[in-house]
Amino acid sequence: MLVTAVESTTLRTVAYDEAREVLQLEFCNRAIYQYFDVPAAVHEALLDAQSKGGYFNRFIRRDFRYCQVPDFDQQRPSGFAVAGRPR
């Protein structure tokens, strides 16, 4: 899963696992949530959205099952990489 830093007042990073259709969002308050059964097109549309928070609120927030990822002292799990340029 490649993590992409984004320019947003709502989100810090967006990650997607295409094989499992899992979208992982890190919010500006550092809370991390995983959303399940998310099509790749939704991930791409989120990255392309001018307002990532607006897109999240309209098309993701209430439409997909989710869970909060436990806080591991703000450390990323091994195997996660942060992509360089915000989108």
Secondary structure, DSSP 8 states (H G I E B T S, - for coil): -EEEE---SSEEEEEEETTTTEEEEEETTS-EEEEES--HHHHHHHHH-S-HHHHHHHHTTTTS-EEE---STT---TT-EEESS--
